[in-house]
Amino acid sequence: MTLQHDWALTQPQKPAVQMHGHQHCHTYRELDEPANKVAHWLWSRGLTERRVRREFMYSSGTTGFPKGIRRPLLSYARRHELP
């Protein structure tokens, strides 16, 4: 499960997203329900869940501005070779 799903289970009415200039605030339940529908639709068509996580390093370097450092993507078959 995801952190968003956990929040939707424990605090479904808590505000999750509010767009600038709009009155309506979307709750975690409002975000979670359509996401679950899409996930179940994908699973019904044979897509399986796979969790391949990798760290995302941060460095401000000498500029003082944040920038992300990404490692090259590995194929799913080589997922255990992550450092």
Biopython code that builds the backbone (N, CA, C, O; Angstrom):
import numpy as np
from Bio.PDB.StructureBuilder import StructureBuilder

atoms = [
    (1, "MET", "N", (0.839, -1.187, 0.000)),
    (1, "MET", "CA", (0.000, 0.000, 0.000)),
    (1, "MET", "C", (0.884, 1.251, 0.000)),
    (1, "MET", "O", (2.098, 1.182, 0.193)),
    (2, "THR", "N", (0.253, 2.360, -0.216)),
    (2, "THR", "CA", (0.987, 3.617, -0.270)),
    (2, "THR", "C", (0.647, 4.480, 0.938)),
    (2, "THR", "O", (-0.324, 4.222, 1.649)),
    (3, "LEU", "N", (1.441, 5.481, 1.153)),
    (3, "LEU", "CA", (1.167, 6.417, 2.233)),
    (3, "LEU", "C", (-0.176, 7.103, 2.021)),
    (3, "LEU", "O", (-0.926, 7.321, 2.972)),
    (4, "GLN", "N", (-0.476, 7.442, 0.771)),
    (4, "GLN", "CA", (-1.770, 8.074, 0.475)),
    (4, "GLN", "C", (-2.912, 7.141, 0.865)),
    (4, "GLN", "O", (-3.899, 7.580, 1.454)),
    (5, "HIS", "N", (-2.782, 5.857, 0.539)),
    (5, "HIS", "CA", (-3.832, 4.893, 0.878)),
    (5, "HIS", "C", (-3.961, 4.771, 2.399)),
    (5, "HIS", "O", (-5.073, 4.688, 2.921)),
    (6, "ASP", "N", (-2.846, 4.758, 3.100)),
    (6, "ASP", "CA", (-2.881, 4.682, 4.571)),
    (6, "ASP", "C", (-3.627, 5.874, 5.156)),
    (6, "ASP", "O", (-4.429, 5.719, 6.076)),
    (7, "TRP", "N", (-3.363, 7.058, 4.623)),
    (7, "TRP", "CA", (-4.069, 8.253, 5.096)),
    (7, "TRP", "C", (-5.553, 8.159, 4.770)),
    (7, "TRP", "O", (-6.394, 8.567, 5.571)),
    (8, "ALA", "N", (-5.876, 7.620, 3.590)),
    (8, "ALA", "CA", (-7.281, 7.486, 3.196)),
    (8, "ALA", "C", (-8.022, 6.538, 4.136)),
    (8, "ALA", "O", (-9.212, 6.723, 4.388)),
    (9, "LEU", "N", (-7.331, 5.528, 4.653)),
    (9, "LEU", "CA", (-7.957, 4.602, 5.593)),
    (9, "LEU", "C", (-8.110, 5.200, 6.983)),
    (9, "LEU", "O", (-9.136, 5.009, 7.635)),
    (10, "THR", "N", (-7.099, 5.920, 7.434)),
    (10, "THR", "CA", (-7.112, 6.421, 8.812)),
    (10, "THR", "C", (-7.737, 7.806, 8.952)),
    (10, "THR", "O", (-8.353, 8.104, 9.975)),
    (11, "GLN", "N", (-7.586, 8.650, 7.939)),
    (11, "GLN", "CA", (-8.119, 10.017, 8.012)),
    (11, "GLN", "C", (-8.690, 10.423, 6.654)),
    (11, "GLN", "O", (-8.153, 11.315, 5.997)),
    (12, "PRO", "N", (-9.780, 9.769, 6.231)),
    (12, "PRO", "CA", (-10.287, 9.991, 4.874)),
    (12, "PRO", "C", (-10.744, 11.412, 4.588)),
    (12, "PRO", "O", (-10.718, 11.831, 3.430)),
    (13, "GLN", "N", (-11.155, 12.157, 5.578)),
    (13, "GLN", "CA", (-11.655, 13.514, 5.345)),
    (13, "GLN", "C", (-10.570, 14.579, 5.444)),
    (13, "GLN", "O", (-10.842, 15.765, 5.255)),
    (14, "LYS", "N", (-9.346, 14.162, 5.738)),
    (14, "LYS", "CA", (-8.251, 15.128, 5.858)),
    (14, "LYS", "C", (-7.919, 15.721, 4.485)),
    (14, "LYS", "O", (-7.850, 14.986, 3.500)),
    (15, "PRO", "N", (-7.715, 17.038, 4.408)),
    (15, "PRO", "CA", (-7.376, 17.664, 3.121)),
    (15, "PRO", "C", (-6.060, 17.124, 2.564)),
    (15, "PRO", "O", (-5.064, 17.028, 3.282)),
    (16, "ALA", "N", (-6.067, 16.775, 1.286)),
    (16, "ALA", "CA", (-4.872, 16.242, 0.637)),
    (16, "ALA", "C", (-4.307, 17.223, -0.390)),
    (16, "ALA", "O", (-3.096, 17.436, -0.448)),
    (17, "VAL", "N", (-5.192, 17.821, -1.204)),
    (17, "VAL", "CA", (-4.759, 18.716, -2.278)),
    (17, "VAL", "C", (-5.734, 19.873, -2.389)),
    (17, "VAL", "O", (-6.950, 19.686, -2.373)),
    (18, "GLN", "N", (-5.181, 21.064, -2.501)),
    (18, "GLN", "CA", (-6.009, 22.227, -2.794)),
    (18, "GLN", "C", (-5.277, 23.047, -3.842)),
    (18, "GLN", "O", (-4.148, 23.492, -3.636)),
    (19, "MET", "N", (-5.943, 23.233, -4.962)),
    (19, "MET", "CA", (-5.346, 23.978, -6.054)),
    (19, "MET", "C", (-5.423, 25.474, -5.756)),
    (19, "MET", "O", (-6.413, 25.959, -5.209)),
    (20, "HIS", "N", (-4.384, 26.184, -6.118)),
    (20, "HIS", "CA", (-4.338, 27.620, -5.904)),
    (20, "HIS", "C", (-5.490, 28.295, -6.648)),
    (20, "HIS", "O", (-5.699, 28.053, -7.837)),
    (21, "GLY", "N", (-6.218, 29.126, -5.951)),
    (21, "GLY", "CA", (-7.313, 29.867, -6.562)),
    (21, "GLY", "C", (-8.635, 29.122, -6.590)),
    (21, "GLY", "O", (-9.615, 29.640, -7.127)),
    (22, "HIS", "N", (-8.691, 27.927, -6.030)),
    (22, "HIS", "CA", (-9.929, 27.144, -6.013)),
    (22, "HIS", "C", (-10.387, 26.956, -4.570)),
    (22, "HIS", "O", (-9.566, 26.812, -3.665)),
    (23, "GLN", "N", (-11.675, 26.959, -4.369)),
    (23, "GLN", "CA", (-12.238, 26.792, -3.023)),
    (23, "GLN", "C", (-12.206, 25.332, -2.571)),
    (23, "GLN", "O", (-11.938, 25.039, -1.406)),
    (24, "HIS", "N", (-12.484, 24.419, -3.511)),
    (24, "HIS", "CA", (-12.619, 23.015, -3.129)),
    (24, "HIS", "C", (-11.265, 22.408, -2.774)),
    (24, "HIS", "O", (-10.266, 22.630, -3.458)),
    (25, "CYS", "N", (-11.255, 21.647, -1.702)),
    (25, "CYS", "CA", (-10.064, 20.932, -1.271)),
    (25, "CYS", "C", (-10.351, 19.434, -1.404)),
    (25, "CYS", "O", (-11.345, 18.951, -0.861)),
    (26, "HIS", "N", (-9.513, 18.708, -2.103)),
    (26, "HIS", "CA", (-9.703, 17.269, -2.295)),
    (26, "HIS", "C", (-9.191, 16.519, -1.062)),
    (26, "HIS", "O", (-8.108, 16.804, -0.551)),
    (27, "THR", "N", (-9.979, 15.569, -0.603)),
    (27, "THR", "CA", (-9.594, 14.776, 0.560)),
    (27, "THR", "C", (-8.820, 13.536, 0.108)),
    (27, "THR", "O", (-8.780, 13.208, -1.078)),
    (28, "TYR", "N", (-8.211, 12.861, 1.077)),
    (28, "TYR", "CA", (-7.494, 11.633, 0.759)),
    (28, "TYR", "C", (-8.442, 10.572, 0.210)),
    (28, "TYR", "O", (-8.049, 9.792, -0.658)),
    (29, "ARG", "N", (-9.675, 10.525, 0.692)),
    (29, "ARG", "CA", (-10.650, 9.569, 0.152)),
    (29, "ARG", "C", (-10.935, 9.870, -1.314)),
    (29, "ARG", "O", (-11.010, 8.952, -2.131)),
    (30, "GLU", "N", (-11.095, 11.144, -1.655)),
    (30, "GLU", "CA", (-11.389, 11.515, -3.040)),
    (30, "GLU", "C", (-10.249, 11.133, -3.992)),
    (30, "GLU", "O", (-10.496, 10.837, -5.161)),
    (31, "LEU", "N", (-9.028, 11.137, -3.511)),
    (31, "LEU", "CA", (-7.896, 10.742, -4.345)),
    (31, "LEU", "C", (-7.730, 9.229, -4.390)),
    (31, "LEU", "O", (-7.332, 8.669, -5.411)),
    (32, "ASP", "N", (-8.036, 8.574, -3.277)),
    (32, "ASP", "CA", (-7.788, 7.141, -3.158)),
    (32, "ASP", "C", (-8.790, 6.297, -3.948)),
    (32, "ASP", "O", (-8.405, 5.301, -4.560)),
    (33, "GLU", "N", (-10.056, 6.678, -3.943)),
    (33, "GLU", "CA", (-11.079, 5.857, -4.595)),
    (33, "GLU", "C", (-10.833, 5.702, -6.103)),
    (33, "GLU", "O", (-10.865, 4.572, -6.589)),
    (34, "PRO", "N", (-10.591, 6.776, -6.869)),
    (34, "PRO", "CA", (-10.317, 6.568, -8.298)),
    (34, "PRO", "C", (-8.995, 5.833, -8.536)),
    (34, "PRO", "O", (-8.879, 5.066, -9.492)),
    (35, "ALA", "N", (-8.004, 6.059, -7.679)),
    (35, "ALA", "CA", (-6.727, 5.348, -7.837)),
    (35, "ALA", "C", (-6.925, 3.850, -7.661)),
    (35, "ALA", "O", (-6.320, 3.057, -8.382)),
    (36, "ASN", "N", (-7.764, 3.456, -6.712)),
    (36, "ASN", "CA", (-8.045, 2.034, -6.514)),
    (36, "ASN", "C", (-8.779, 1.451, -7.708)),
    (36, "ASN", "O", (-8.513, 0.315, -8.103)),
    (37, "LYS", "N", (-9.701, 2.211, -8.292)),
    (37, "LYS", "CA", (-10.428, 1.724, -9.469)),
    (37, "LYS", "C", (-9.465, 1.473, -10.626)),
    (37, "LYS", "O", (-9.560, 0.453, -11.310)),
    (38, "VAL", "N", (-8.549, 2.396, -10.841)),
    (38, "VAL", "CA", (-7.569, 2.231, -11.922)),
    (38, "VAL", "C", (-6.677, 1.026, -11.637)),
    (38, "VAL", "O", (-6.407, 0.231, -12.537)),
    (39, "ALA", "N", (-6.219, 0.882, -10.395)),
    (39, "ALA", "CA", (-5.353, -0.244, -10.039)),
    (39, "ALA", "C", (-6.058, -1.577, -10.268)),
    (39, "ALA", "O", (-5.467, -2.502, -10.825)),
    (40, "HIS", "N", (-7.305, -1.682, -9.846)),
    (40, "HIS", "CA", (-8.043, -2.928, -10.040)),
    (40, "HIS", "C", (-8.296, -3.206, -11.524)),
    (40, "HIS", "O", (-8.264, -4.360, -11.953)),
    (41, "TRP", "N", (-8.545, -2.165, -12.299)),
    (41, "TRP", "CA", (-8.721, -2.334, -13.736)),
    (41, "TRP", "C", (-7.434, -2.862, -14.380)),
    (41, "TRP", "O", (-7.479, -3.765, -15.215)),
    (42, "LEU", "N", (-6.277, -2.289, -13.983)),
    (42, "LEU", "CA", (-5.001, -2.746, -14.528)),
    (42, "LEU", "C", (-4.718, -4.191, -14.130)),
    (42, "LEU", "O", (-4.280, -4.991, -14.957)),
    (43, "TRP", "N", (-4.970, -4.529, -12.855)),
    (43, "TRP", "CA", (-4.743, -5.900, -12.388)),
    (43, "TRP", "C", (-5.639, -6.877, -13.138)),
    (43, "TRP", "O", (-5.216, -7.996, -13.426)),
    (44, "SER", "N", (-6.878, -6.476, -13.463)),
    (44, "SER", "CA", (-7.788, -7.373, -14.177)),
    (44, "SER", "C", (-7.304, -7.652, -15.594)),
    (44, "SER", "O", (-7.745, -8.615, -16.222)),
    (45, "ARG", "N", (-6.403, -6.818, -16.099)),
    (45, "ARG", "CA", (-5.851, -7.013, -17.431)),
    (45, "ARG", "C", (-4.452, -7.610, -17.392)),
    (45, "ARG", "O", (-3.751, -7.619, -18.405)),
    (46, "GLY", "N", (-4.043, -8.106, -16.236)),
    (46, "GLY", "CA", (-2.784, -8.847, -16.146)),
    (46, "GLY", "C", (-1.590, -8.076, -15.642)),
    (46, "GLY", "O", (-0.515, -8.657, -15.493)),
    (47, "LEU", "N", (-1.730, -6.791, -15.373)),
    (47, "LEU", "CA", (-0.602, -6.043, -14.844)),
    (47, "LEU", "C", (-0.406, -6.417, -13.391)),
    (47, "LEU", "O", (-1.355, -6.383, -12.607)),
    (48, "THR", "N", (0.804, -6.771, -13.024)),
    (48, "THR", "CA", (1.077, -7.152, -11.637)),
    (48, "THR", "C", (1.857, -6.050, -10.945)),
    (48, "THR", "O", (2.563, -5.267, -11.581)),
    (49, "GLU", "N", (1.717, -6.009, -9.656)),
    (49, "GLU", "CA", (2.426, -5.006, -8.864)),
    (49, "GLU", "C", (3.879, -5.419, -8.733)),
    (49, "GLU", "O", (4.188, -6.578, -8.454)),
    (50, "ARG", "N", (4.749, -4.479, -8.934)),
    (50, "ARG", "CA", (6.165, -4.731, -8.667)),
    (50, "ARG", "C", (6.738, -3.491, -8.017)),
    (50, "ARG", "O", (6.524, -2.366, -8.470)),
    (51, "ARG", "N", (7.452, -3.718, -6.972)),
    (51, "ARG", "CA", (8.038, -2.602, -6.249)),
    (51, "ARG", "C", (9.554, -2.627, -6.416)),
    (51, "ARG", "O", (10.246, -3.457, -5.827)),
    (52, "VAL", "N", (10.038, -1.731, -7.204)),
    (52, "VAL", "CA", (11.470, -1.556, -7.355)),
    (52, "VAL", "C", (11.743, -0.140, -6.910)),
    (52, "VAL", "O", (11.383, 0.823, -7.587)),
    (53, "ARG", "N", (12.364, -0.028, -5.797)),
    (53, "ARG", "CA", (12.618, 1.312, -5.252)),
    (53, "ARG", "C", (14.089, 1.633, -5.354)),
    (53, "ARG", "O", (14.943, 0.747, -5.325)),
    (54, "ARG", "N", (14.359, 2.882, -5.470)),
    (54, "ARG", "CA", (15.739, 3.331, -5.491)),
    (54, "ARG", "C", (15.797, 4.697, -4.816)),
    (54, "ARG", "O", (14.829, 5.457, -4.823)),
    (55, "GLU", "N", (16.927, 4.980, -4.248)),
    (55, "GLU", "CA", (17.070, 6.263, -3.582)),
    (55, "GLU", "C", (17.269, 7.370, -4.609)),
    (55, "GLU", "O", (17.747, 7.137, -5.719)),
    (56, "PHE", "N", (16.904, 8.537, -4.223)),
    (56, "PHE", "CA", (17.070, 9.719, -5.058)),
    (56, "PHE", "C", (17.972, 10.646, -4.270)),
    (56, "PHE", "O", (17.544, 11.248, -3.285)),
    (57, "MET", "N", (19.222, 10.764, -4.700)),
    (57, "MET", "CA", (20.186, 11.565, -3.948)),
    (57, "MET", "C", (19.978, 13.052, -4.221)),
    (57, "MET", "O", (19.505, 13.443, -5.288)),
    (58, "TYR", "N", (20.333, 13.853, -3.255)),
    (58, "TYR", "CA", (20.169, 15.293, -3.361)),
    (58, "TYR", "C", (21.531, 15.956, -3.205)),
    (58, "TYR", "O", (22.328, 15.560, -2.355)),
    (59, "SER", "N", (21.789, 16.950, -4.016)),
    (59, "SER", "CA", (23.013, 17.717, -3.879)),
    (59, "SER", "C", (22.749, 19.141, -4.329)),
    (59, "SER", "O", (22.184, 19.366, -5.399)),
    (60, "SER", "N", (23.154, 20.096, -3.518)),
    (60, "SER", "CA", (23.006, 21.485, -3.935)),
    (60, "SER", "C", (24.228, 21.939, -4.724)),
    (60, "SER", "O", (24.218, 23.008, -5.334)),
    (61, "GLY", "N", (25.274, 21.130, -4.710)),
    (61, "GLY", "CA", (26.476, 21.478, -5.461)),
    (61, "GLY", "C", (27.024, 22.822, -5.015)),
    (61, "GLY", "O", (26.952, 23.159, -3.833)),
    (62, "THR", "N", (27.561, 23.580, -5.929)),
    (62, "THR", "CA", (28.124, 24.886, -5.594)),
    (62, "THR", "C", (27.169, 26.024, -5.906)),
    (62, "THR", "O", (27.431, 27.172, -5.549)),
    (63, "THR", "N", (26.058, 25.712, -6.573)),
    (63, "THR", "CA", (25.135, 26.774, -6.967)),
    (63, "THR", "C", (24.204, 27.181, -5.839)),
    (63, "THR", "O", (23.689, 28.299, -5.835)),
    (64, "GLY", "N", (23.981, 26.280, -4.873)),
    (64, "GLY", "CA", (23.037, 26.567, -3.811)),
    (64, "GLY", "C", (21.606, 26.219, -4.173)),
    (64, "GLY", "O", (20.707, 26.346, -3.343)),
    (65, "PHE", "N", (21.386, 25.779, -5.409)),
    (65, "PHE", "CA", (20.056, 25.382, -5.842)),
    (65, "PHE", "C", (19.950, 23.859, -5.821)),
    (65, "PHE", "O", (20.909, 23.174, -6.175)),
    (66, "PRO", "N", (18.805, 23.318, -5.413)),
    (66, "PRO", "CA", (18.676, 21.859, -5.378)),
    (66, "PRO", "C", (18.656, 21.259, -6.772)),
    (66, "PRO", "O", (18.153, 21.854, -7.725)),
    (67, "LYS", "N", (19.212, 20.080, -6.858)),
    (67, "LYS", "CA", (19.152, 19.334, -8.107)),
    (67, "LYS", "C", (19.178, 17.851, -7.762)),
    (67, "LYS", "O", (19.834, 17.438, -6.805)),
    (68, "GLY", "N", (18.485, 17.080, -8.523)),
    (68, "GLY", "CA", (18.410, 15.648, -8.271)),
    (68, "GLY", "C", (19.493, 14.906, -9.022)),
    (68, "GLY", "O", (19.884, 15.294, -10.123)),
    (69, "ILE", "N", (19.966, 13.846, -8.421)),
    (69, "ILE", "CA", (20.946, 12.985, -9.066)),
    (69, "ILE", "C", (20.281, 11.628, -9.211)),
    (69, "ILE", "O", (19.995, 10.962, -8.216)),
    (70, "ARG", "N", (20.036, 11.219, -10.444)),
    (70, "ARG", "CA", (19.379, 9.939, -10.683)),
    (70, "ARG", "C", (20.394, 8.930, -11.184)),
    (70, "ARG", "O", (21.314, 9.255, -11.934)),
    (71, "ARG", "N", (20.199, 7.703, -10.748)),
    (71, "ARG", "CA", (21.022, 6.618, -11.260)),
    (71, "ARG", "C", (20.340, 6.039, -12.489)),
    (71, "ARG", "O", (19.127, 6.187, -12.635)),
    (72, "PRO", "N", (21.075, 5.387, -13.369)),
    (72, "PRO", "CA", (20.447, 4.787, -14.547)),
    (72, "PRO", "C", (19.440, 3.720, -14.135)),
    (72, "PRO", "O", (19.648, 3.007, -13.153)),
    (73, "LEU", "N", (18.353, 3.615, -14.884)),
    (73, "LEU", "CA", (17.348, 2.604, -14.597)),
    (73, "LEU", "C", (17.854, 1.229, -14.995)),
    (73, "LEU", "O", (18.496, 1.063, -16.032)),
    (74, "LEU", "N", (17.559, 0.255, -14.164)),
    (74, "LEU", "CA", (17.874, -1.129, -14.482)),
    (74, "LEU", "C", (16.602, -1.827, -14.915)),
    (74, "LEU", "O", (15.505, -1.423, -14.531)),
    (75, "SER", "N", (16.742, -2.860, -15.703)),
    (75, "SER", "CA", (15.571, -3.636, -16.092)),
    (75, "SER", "C", (15.035, -4.362, -14.863)),
    (75, "SER", "O", (15.741, -4.534, -13.869)),
    (76, "TYR", "N", (13.785, -4.781, -14.949)),
    (76, "TYR", "CA", (13.161, -5.486, -13.826)),
    (76, "TYR", "C", (13.947, -6.753, -13.484)),
    (76, "TYR", "O", (14.078, -7.102, -12.311)),
    (77, "ALA", "N", (14.463, -7.432, -14.484)),
    (77, "ALA", "CA", (15.223, -8.665, -14.251)),
    (77, "ALA", "C", (16.497, -8.395, -13.461)),
    (77, "ALA", "O", (16.973, -9.277, -12.746)),
    (78, "ARG", "N", (17.060, -7.195, -13.574)),
    (78, "ARG", "CA", (18.317, -6.860, -12.878)),
    (78, "ARG", "C", (18.076, -6.033, -11.634)),
    (78, "ARG", "O", (19.013, -5.413, -11.130)),
    (79, "ARG", "N", (16.847, -5.998, -11.113)),
    (79, "ARG", "CA", (16.485, -5.117, -9.999)),
    (79, "ARG", "C", (17.273, -5.387, -8.723)),
    (79, "ARG", "O", (17.415, -4.488, -7.894)),
    (80, "HIS", "N", (17.789, -6.598, -8.544)),
    (80, "HIS", "CA", (18.543, -6.922, -7.332)),
    (80, "HIS", "C", (19.979, -6.446, -7.384)),
    (80, "HIS", "O", (20.710, -6.582, -6.403)),
    (81, "GLU", "N", (20.393, -5.896, -8.495)),
    (81, "GLU", "CA", (21.756, -5.391, -8.637)),
    (81, "GLU", "C", (21.909, -3.949, -8.163)),
    (81, "GLU", "O", (22.980, -3.358, -8.301)),
    (82, "LEU", "N", (20.837, -3.383, -7.604)),
    (82, "LEU", "CA", (20.924, -2.001, -7.116)),
    (82, "LEU", "C", (21.971, -1.909, -6.027)),
    (82, "LEU", "O", (22.072, -2.806, -5.190)),
    (83, "PRO", "N", (22.744, -0.853, -6.023)),
    (83, "PRO", "CA", (23.776, -0.701, -4.985)),
    (83, "PRO", "C", (23.156, -0.440, -3.615)),
    (83, "PRO", "O", (23.878, -0.287, -2.630)),
]
sb = StructureBuilder()
sb.init_structure("model")
sb.init_model(0)
sb.init_chain("A")
sb.init_seg("    ")
for serial, (resi, resn, name, xyz) in enumerate(atoms, 1):
    if name == "N":
        sb.init_residue(resn, " ", resi, " ")
    sb.init_atom(name, np.array(xyz, "f"), 0.0, 1.0, " ", f" {name:<3s}", serial, name[0])
structure = sb.get_structure()
